[in-house]
Amino acid sequence: MGVMARFLITSALPYINGIKHLGNLVGSMLPADVHARYRRMQGHEVLFICATDEHGTPAELAAAEAGQSVRAYCDDQHEIQKAACAGFHLSFDHFGRTSHPLNHARTQHFAEALERAGLIEERVTAQVYSVDDGRFLPDRYVEGTCPVCGYEDARGDQCDNCGSLLDPVQLKNPRSKISGSTNIEIRDTAHLFLRQPLMEARVRDWVDASTQWPHLARSIAFKWLDEGLQDRSITRDLSWGIKVTQDGAPRPGFDSKVFYVWFDAPIGYIGATEEWAAATGQDWQRWWRTDQGADDVTYVQFMGKDNVAFHTVSFPVTLFGSGEPWKAVDRLKAFNWLTWYGGKFSTSGKRGIFMDQALELLPGDYWRWYLLANAPESSDAAFTLEGFQSAVNADLANVFGNFVNRITRFAATKMEGRVPGGGAPGPLEQALAARLADGIAALTAHHDAMDFRKAAAETRALWVAGNEYLQEAAPWSAIKTDPERAAVVVRTGLNLVTLFARLAAPFIPDTAQRVLDAMAVPAEGRGWPGADDASLLDTLPPGHAFEPPPVLFAKIEDTQVTAWAEQFGGGG
């Protein structure tokens, strides 16, 4: 596969407040995992990092509702999310936490470096204070009447009725979303502002040069740049979060303030890598600092479209503005929304399936396949239970599972569970080899481009080609009249089983491993196949012993779909 390269892969950090739904999963963590697995199979050095995003008002409110301290709540939720990720076979090298002391220290470091560079300014601003709640209210926790259109349920940052962008102090009849109290005052409070316009030219040059980003990511970045960057508050009046420091000591007048969650969360990629290094004895700087070897790293980020602006503008301002040699993203893969029958997933409305619920219904690979084969890449995509049933039954059970089942059971019965020798490949095998070479070249290109729908479609097409070969070659007929021909077909079929499992491994890793284990394929035979590998149909030597794996995928019945639709609000 050529010289080994290095890939740093990060997924947008799942927020600590509640288990994530299937749309969150396919919008960042799942495709990041597919890419990490693919690059590892190619023999490259990969570091795949994620973490729970644990600061901000929603975490405080959720903890209060649960009757827990915020720390205890985050401890519990981190473990719940970690377990759900493991159930979907997400192969993080480290799944960290933004509340970790290393991320606190790294965030404080960045803020002080930015201040030394003249990019941070302390200002006094008027903000909404809820007397009954005893706290300043973040924009989205103030509701009231829109000053533009008169809509009575406008949020402090935006009116959903007329679309006007608002400042919470503009709302008429403001009330606290937390308590409903109208005992509201406008009070002055000091905050730190990141002077983003000073870095606008530097960021624009960088985005201009980022030709490997998909259109969605570039268009969002340019929209923000074209509208003009604004100074941005990077502190909040909260108790839970990263304390504001100055020259390594608490900043005077900021005792009751912390850094804004969107300032510290992207820094959490670095903080989580530092956690990984502390736990493993590895060197984190060779991944993140270009003066320590990170200049030869390809950094790939995965996220939903709502996170793009923060990653293409605000976080780069932090990295570049520090004046330090930090590694910036090379390739950014952004996703649109996965909808639930065209509408939003909703915990409160009981619409949609969440990660823990999905795993109670079926193993992770079932969901992985459908979500990736229908990933919301070029536009939003609707999850439907009927579509899920169809993909599982048609692709996984009928095409892949049936192929593996038919040939391994036939060979176990007729060839004593060993790869048969004898016979020479004929025109059918030559045509199959040519189809495989073309298909693997196309599939490799799709994975390189991070085109997940196309990669899934090509993977399935290769499985179909295998089924068509087996149908035409018909070893169950040949064995009666031409045992040598039957041996060639069975040997080819068994090699296809291992090849198909390798090609499927980034998508359905648990199933692929079970197949490769059953076929007794050694570790060195489990890498990504090259399109020009002449031995694709001859990797298992004659006499090689194997066991037919159990049925790989159970079909989803109509009765199950009906029951799930009732439970999760399916059917549109």
N, C-alpha and C positions, 0 to 999 in steps of 0.2 A: 504493500500500500504506500510505498514511498517513505520519506522521512517523517518520524513521529512529530506531530504538532501538539500545541497546548491550548486547551479550551477552558475558559472560565465561563460557567453557565449559571445565571441567576434567574429565579422566578420571582415575580411580584410577591411581596410578603402578604400572606393571608392575615386579615385583621383578627385579633384575639376574641372579639365579641361574637361568639356563636360558631357552630360548625358551618363549613362552606357548602354551597349547593353545587350541582353538577356544572352550572355555567361558570362559576369561579374556578372550578377544577380544570375545565378545558380551555379557559382563557389565559392560563399561565403555567400552572404547575405540571399538568399532564404533558403538553407539547414540549416543555423544557426537559422532562424526563425522557421522552422519546429521543430527543436530540442528544442528550447525554449518553444514553445507551448506545445509540448509533455510533457516536464518536469513539466510545470505549471499544466497541466491537471492531472498529477500524484500527485499533491499536494505539490511539492517541492518548495523551495524558489529559484527564478531565478532572475539573473540580466543580462540583454541582452544589450550589449553596442556596439555602432558603432559611426563613425564620418566621416566627409569629411577630406581628406588629402590635405592640402591647400598650401604647400610650394614647392619650386623648380622652375627651369627655365620654364617649360611648362606653369605654372600659370602666370608668368610675361609676356611671349610672347602672351598668349591668351588674357590677359587683354589689352595689347597694340593693338592687332588686333581688339578688341572690342571697342577701344577708351575709356577705363575706367581705373581708378586707380586699382591697384591689389586688394586693400581692397574692393572696390565697386564691382568688378568682382566676387570675392569670396563670398561676401554677397549674390549677386543675384544667383550664381550657387548653393550655399548651399540650398537656399529655393527651387530651381527647383528640386534638387535631393531629398530633404526631401519630397516634394509633390509626386514625382514618387514612392518613397519607401512607402508612405502612400497608394497610389493606388494599390500597390501589397500587402497591408495588412501586412507589415513587422512590427512586434510588439516590436520594440526597447523600452527599458526602457528609454534610452537617445540616441539621435543622435547628437553628439557634433561636435567640430571643432578643428583641430590641431592648428589653429591660435588663439585660446582662450588664454587669459593671464595665466590661470592656467596651460596650457600645456607648455607655454613658461617657466614659473617658474619651473615646474617639470623637463623639459629637461635640463635647466641650473643646477638644483640640481644634476642630474645624472652625467653630465659632470664634475662637480667639485668633486663629490665623487670618480669618476673614476680617476681623476688626483691625488687626495690625495692617492689613492691606487697604484699609480705608473703605471697606465695603459694608460695614455695619454702622448704623446710626441709632442712637437712643432718642425716641420721640414720645411725647405725651399725646394720647388720643382719647376721644370721648367714646365710651362703650356702655352697653346696656348692663345694668346691675339689678339682679332680682333680690330685693330685701328679704323676702320670705325664704328663698333658697339659700341666701347668704353667699352668693357667688356671682361673678361676672358670667354672662351667658355667651357662649360661642354663637356665631351668626345663625347657624341652622337650628339653634335652640330658642330663638326668638320668633314668635309668630305675631301677626297683626294684620291690619288693613293696608293694602297696597296704596301708596300715594299716587300712583299713576292711573290704575283702573278701578280701584275700590274693592278688589277681591279681598274677602275677609280672612282667608287662610294663607296669606303670603308668608314665605319664610324670610328670615333676616338677610339672606344673601340673594334671593331671587323670587320673583312672583311666577308661580307655575301657570297662572292664568294668562298674563300678557307677555311673559318672558323677560320683563325688565330686570336688569341687574340692580340690586339694592344694597344700601348700607342699613344695618338694623336700626340705627337711630332715625331713619326716615319713616319707619312704620308708624301708622296711626293706631291708637289703642293697643300698644304692644303687650304681649303676655308671655310668660315663661312656658315653653313646651314641656318642661320638666314637671312643674307643679300646677300649671294653669293660672298661677298668681298674676294679677295685674298691678301688684305693688312694685312698680318698676321705676328705677331712677337712671339718669344718664350721669355717669361719673368719669372723671379723668383717671387714666391709668397709663403708666409708662411701659413702653415695649421696645424691643430691638427690631430694626428693619434691615433687611438685606437689600442693598442698593443694586438691584438687578440690571437697570439700564446701563450702568457703567461697564457691564460685561456683555452687552448685547452684540457688539461687533464680533467679539471673540466667539460667542456661541453661534452666531450666524455662519461664520467661516467654517466652523466645525460641522454644522448641519449640512452646509453646501457640499462638504467633502464626503458626507456619509451616504455614498451612492448605493451601499448594500442594504439600506433600510427599505422595507416595503413602502408603497405609495401612502398607505394609511398613516404610518408613523411620520413620514416626512411632511405630509400635508398638515397634520396637527401642529408639528413644530413650527412650520412656516406661518401658520395662522397666528400663533402667539407672537412670533417675532414681528410679523407685518403689522399687527395691531399695536405693537410697542410694549416692551416689558415695563412692568410697574415695580416700584419698591414694595417689598413684601414683608409683613410682620412674621418673625420667626419665634416669637414667644407667646405664651398664653397664661392667663390667671388660673392656674390649676395647682393641685398639690401632688398629683401622680404624674411622674415624668422625670425628665433629666434636668437637674438643677442648673441654673444659669451661673456661670463662673466668669471671673476676670483675673487674668494672670494667676490662674490656679487656685484662686480663693473665691468664696461666694461673692457674687456681684452685689454691691450695696443697693438697697431699694428693690431687690428682686427676690427676696426671701420667699414670697408666696407665688412665684412664677416658675414656669418650666419652659423648655423648648417646645415649639409647635411639633406635633407628631409628624407632619409632612417634612419637617427639616431633618428629624433624626431617623425616620424610617429608611430612606435610601442609604444613609450612612450605615444602616444595619447590615447591608451586604458585606461591608468591610468588617464591621464588628463581629458578625457571625463567622467570617473567615478567621478572625483572630481567636474566636472561641474554638474553632476546629483545630487551629495550630496549637493552642494551649492544651487541648485534649490529646493530641496525637504526636506532639513534638515536631511537627512540620514547620516549614518556613512560610508564613502568610505573605511576606513582602514580595516574594518572587512572583506572586499572582497580581499584586495591586500597585507596586511602585515600579515605574519604568527605569529608575536608577538601580533597581535590585533584580532586574531580569524580566520584568513584566512586559517589556516592549515586544517580546516575541509571543505574547498571549493573544488569542482571539477571544474577545469578551462578547458574549451573546446574552441579551436580555429578552425575557418573555413577559408580556403583560397585556391586560385589557386596554381598550382604547382610552378609557377614562384616566389611566395612569400615565399616558404618553407625555403630556405636557410637563409633568413633574420630572420625568426622566430625561427629557430632551432639552429642557430649559433650566429649571430650578436646581436639580442635582448637578448638572454640568457647571452652573455658576458657582456652586460650592466647591467642586473639585478644581476648576480652573482658577477661581478666585483665591484659593488658599496659597497659590504660588508654589505649590509642592508638586512633585512628579507623579501624580496619580494616573492610573490606567482608566481611560474613558471607554464607553461601550463602542464596539465595532459594528455589531449587527443587532438590530432591535426588531423583534417580531411582535407586532401588535395584533390583537384579535378584536373583532366586533362582539356583539352579545349573542350568547345562546339564550333563547327564550323558551318558555314553557307553553307550548301550543300558541306561540305568538304573543303571549303576555309575560309579565314579570314573574320570576320565582318569588315566593313570599312565605316567610315563616308564619307570620300572623294570619295570613289568609289561607294557609294550608294548601298552597299551590306549588307543586314541584317537589323533586326528590333531592334530599341533601346527602352528603357523602356517607354519613354513618347509616342512614336509612337504606341507601343503595346496597351497601355491603351486607345488610341483613337479608336482602332479597336474593342476590346473586353474587358470585365472586367478582373481584375487581376487573378481570380481563374482559368479561362480557361488556361492561360499561366502557372500558378504555377503547375497545374496538369501535363501538358505535359513535362515541363522542369524537374520536379523531377522524373517522371516515366522513363525519358531517361537521367538521370543525368550522366555526364562524370566521373564516379567513377573509373572503372578499366582501361579505355582507353578513348581516345577522342571520342566524340559523335557528329553526324551531326544533326543540326536542319534542318528540311525540312517542308515546308508549307503543303505538302501532309501528312506527318506523324502527324503533328499538327491536321489537319482536321480529320484524322482517329481516333486519340486518343480522341478528344473532342466528336465526333459523337458516337463512339463505347462505350467508357468508361463512359463519363459524361452524355450524352444525353440518349443513349439507355439503359445502365445498371443501373446507379444510378438514374438519373432523371426519367426514365420511371418507375422504381420500386416505387419511392416515389409518383409519379403522380397517378399510377394505384390504389394503395391500399388506399391512403388518399381520393381520389375522390369517390371510391366505398363505403368506410366507411361513408363518408359525406352524400352520397345519401341514402344508405340502413340502416345506423345505427344512423342517425340524428346527425352526427358530434361528436359522443361520443364513447369512448372505450367500446365495448360490454362486458357484463359479461356472465357467464354460460358456460357449457361444460367443458370437461377435456382434457388436451393435450394427444395426442396419439403417435403412433410410429414415424410418420413423424416429430412431434415436438421434440421428444427425439433425433432422428437422427440429426436434425438441431442444437439442443443445443450442442451435442457432436462436430459437425463440428465447431460451433462458438467457443467453448472452445479451440479446437486445433488451430484454426485460430488466435484467439486473443493472445494465447501464442506465436505463431510464429511471429505475427506482433509486439508484445511487444519486442521480442528478436531482431528483425530487427531494431526497433527504438533505442533500447539500444546500438546496434552496429553501429548506424548511417549508415546503409545500405539503402539508400533512394529508389533505384530502387526496391529492394526486398520488402520494406515496401509498396510501391505503388502497386506492383503486388499482394501482399497478401490482401491489402485493396480491390482491384478490385475483387479478387477471392471470398471474403466474400459477396460483392454485388451480384456477379453471383449466389452464393449459395442461397441468398435470392430470387432472381428471379426464380430459379429452384424450390424452395419450393412453391412459390406462384403459379407457373404453375401447379405443381402436385396437390397441395391442392385445387386449383380452387374454391375459395369461391363463385364466381358468379354462379357456378353450385350447390354447396352444399346448398346455401340459399333457393333453390327451394324445396329441399327434407329433409334437416336436419339443421334447423336454429341453433341448439346448436353447431354443427360442424362448421358451417359458422362463428359463434361467436368466436370460438377458433382460427380459421385461421386469421380472421380479427384482433383480439387482438394481435396475434403473429406478423402479418404483421406490425401493427402500432408500436409495440415495436421494430421491426427491423428497422423501419424508424429512430427512435431516436438513436438506437445503431449505425447504419451506419453513421449517421451524426456525432456522437461523434468520431468514428474511422477515419472519413474523415477530422475532424477539423484541424489537423496539416497541411494538404495539401491544403484544400479548405475552409479556415476559415469563409469567408463571407457567402458562401452558407450554410455551416453547421449551422451557427448562425441563418440564415433565417429559416431553417428547424426546428431547436430546438425552435425558437420563435413561429412558426406556430403551433408546437405541444405542446406549453405551458409547456415546460420542465423547472422546477425550476433550479436555479443556482447550487444547490448542486447535481443535477442529470446530470451535464454536464462534469464530470471528466472522467479520463481514466478508462475504464472498466477492471475489473480483469477477467482473464480466468476462475477462480474458482467461479465467482459470479453466484450463482444458480438462481438469479432473473433477468438475462439478458432479458428474454422473458416475463417478468412480472413486469416491472418497472412502467408502466402506469396503474393506478388503474381503474377498471371498473367505468364507468360514467365520466371519465376524458374527458373534452371538448377540441377540437382542430379545426384548420382551414386548409384545404388543401393549401399548398403553391402554388404560381403561378409557371408556367413552370420554371424549374431551369436553364436549358441550352438550348440555341437555337442551332440547327445544323448549321455547316458551309457548305455553298453551294459551288459547283464547280466554280461558277461565282466569288465568293469572292476570292477563291484561285488564280484564273487567274489574277484578278485585283491586288492582293497583290504581286504576282510574278513579275508583270510588274513594280510595284512601288518600290519594295525592292530588285530586282535582283534575284528572285528565279529561280528554274528550272535547277540548276547546272551551 
